[in-house]
């Protein structure tokens, strides 16, 4: 158990937490902790709104 966040594994906000490694479901770019990912109802994560819309074949007017 972590001495800072008191969880195992560490909470993602803990300074001891492992860096998150997640890739955009549309373009496969790495989504880092500095990004604000978009997540759909099926749990797919996207690096941008554009990728989320493209993945679901939604055209923005």
SERO-4910 file (N, C-alpha, C, O; in steps of 0.05 Angstrom, whole numbers):
BEGIN
 pado doro    nc1    nc2    nc3   cac1   cac2   cac3    cc1    cc2    cc3    oc1    oc2    oc3
  Unk    A     17    -23      0      0      0      0     18     25      0     38     26     14
  Unk    A     10     45    -16     25     69    -18     22     86      8      0     88     19
  Unk    A     44     97     17     44    113     42     31    140     37     22    153     56
  Unk    A     30    149     12     18    176      7    -12    174      2    -27    188     16
  Unk    A    -21    158    -17    -49    157    -24    -65    135     -9    -89    134    -11
  Unk    A    -50    117      4    -63     95     19    -79     76      3    -98     64     12
  Unk    A    -71     73    -23    -85     53    -40    -64     36    -54    -40     42    -54
  Unk    A    -73     14    -65    -56     -4    -80    -72    -15   -103    -92    -29    -98
  Unk    A    -66    -10   -128    -44      8   -137    -51     37   -131    -73     44   -123
  Unk    A    -31     54   -135    -35     83   -129    -57     95   -145    -62     89   -168
  Unk    A    -71    114   -132    -91    131   -145    -76    146   -167    -53    153   -163
  Unk    A    -90    151   -190    -75    164   -212    -67    193   -205    -51    204   -220
  Unk    A    -77    205   -184    -69    232   -176    -45    231   -157    -34    253   -151
  Unk    A    -37    208   -148    -14    206   -129     12    210   -144     16    201   -166
  Unk    A     31    224   -131     57    228   -143     72    202   -148     91    201   -164
  Unk    A     65    181   -134     78    155   -138     66    138   -159     76    116   -166
  Unk    A     44    147   -171     29    131   -191     45    127   -216     61    145   -224
  Unk    A     42    104   -228     54     98   -254     41    116   -275     17    122   -274
  Unk    A     57    126   -294     45    142   -316     24    125   -331     29    102   -336
  Unk    A      2    138   -338    -19    124   -352    -11    120   -381     -2    139   -394
  Unk    A    -15     97   -391     -9     91   -419    -34     82   -432    -43     59   -429
  Unk    A    -46    100   -447    -71     94   -461    -68    106   -489    -56    127   -493
  Unk    A    -79     93   -509    -78    102   -536   -105    108   -547   -125     95   -540
  Unk    A   -107    129   -563   -132    138   -576   -143    114   -592   -129    101   -607
  Unk    A   -169    110   -588   -183     88   -603   -185     94   -632   -191     75   -648
  Unk    A   -182    118   -641   -184    125   -669   -157    128   -683   -153    115   -703
  Unk    A   -139    144   -672   -113    149   -686    -89    135   -674    -67    137   -684
  Unk    A    -93    121   -651    -72    107   -637    -50    124   -625    -29    113   -619
  Unk    A    -54    150   -623    -34    167   -610    -35    162   -580    -57    156   -569
  Unk    A    -13    164   -567    -11    161   -538    -26    184   -524    -21    207   -530
  Unk    A    -44    177   -506    -58    197   -489    -43    198   -463    -41    178   -449
  Unk    A    -33    222   -457    -17    225   -433    -33    237   -410    -56    245   -415
  Unk    A    -21    239   -387    -35    251   -364    -41    281   -368    -58    292   -355
  Unk    A    -26    294   -386    -31    322   -392    -55    326   -410    -65    349   -411
  Unk    A    -64    306   -424    -87    308   -442   -113    305   -426   -113    294   -404
  Unk    A   -134    316   -437   -161    312   -427   -176    294   -446   -187    304   -465
  Unk    A   -175    268   -443   -187    250   -462   -217    251   -463   -230    258   -443
  Unk    A   -228    244   -485   -257    241   -488   -263    211   -486   -248    195   -498
  Unk    A   -283    204   -471   -290    175   -468   -319    171   -476   -337    187   -468
  Unk    A   -324    151   -493   -352    145   -501   -365    126   -482   -353    117   -462
  Unk    A   -390    119   -487   -405    101   -470   -395     72   -469   -402     57   -451
  Unk    A   -378     65   -488   -366     38   -488   -339     37   -475   -326     16   -474
  Unk    A   -329     60   -465   -303     60   -452   -280     66   -471   -257     65   -462
  Unk    A   -285     72   -496   -264     79   -515   -254    107   -508   -270    125   -501
  Unk    A   -228    111   -508   -216    137   -502   -205    149   -527   -194    136   -544
  Unk    A   -208    176   -529   -199    190   -553   -182    214   -545   -186    226   -523
  Unk    A   -162    221   -562   -145    244   -555   -158    270   -561   -148    291   -550
  Unk    A   -179    271   -576   -193    296   -582   -222    291   -590   -229    268   -595
  Unk    A   -237    312   -590   -265    310   -598   -267    302   -627   -284    287   -635
  Unk    A   -248    312   -643   -248    305   -672   -245    275   -676   -259    263   -692
  Unk    A   -227    263   -661   -223    234   -663   -248    218   -653   -255    198   -665
  Unk    A   -261    228   -632   -285    215   -622   -307    216   -643   -320    196   -648
  Unk    A   -311    239   -655   -331    241   -676   -325    224   -700   -343    212   -712
  Unk    A   -300    224   -709   -292    209   -732   -295    179   -727   -304    164   -745
  Unk    A   -288    170   -703   -291    141   -696   -320    132   -698   -325    109   -707
  Unk    A   -338    149   -690   -366    142   -691   -380    151   -716   -405    151   -718
  Unk    A   -364    160   -736   -374    169   -762   -395    191   -759   -416    190   -773
  Unk    A   -390    210   -743   -408    233   -738   -395    257   -752   -372    264   -747
  Unk    A   -411    270   -769   -401    295   -782   -410    319   -767   -433    322   -760
  Unk    A   -391    337   -762   -397    362   -748   -403    383   -768   -387    387   -787
  Unk    A   -425    397   -766   -432    417   -785   -419    443   -779   -423    463   -793
***
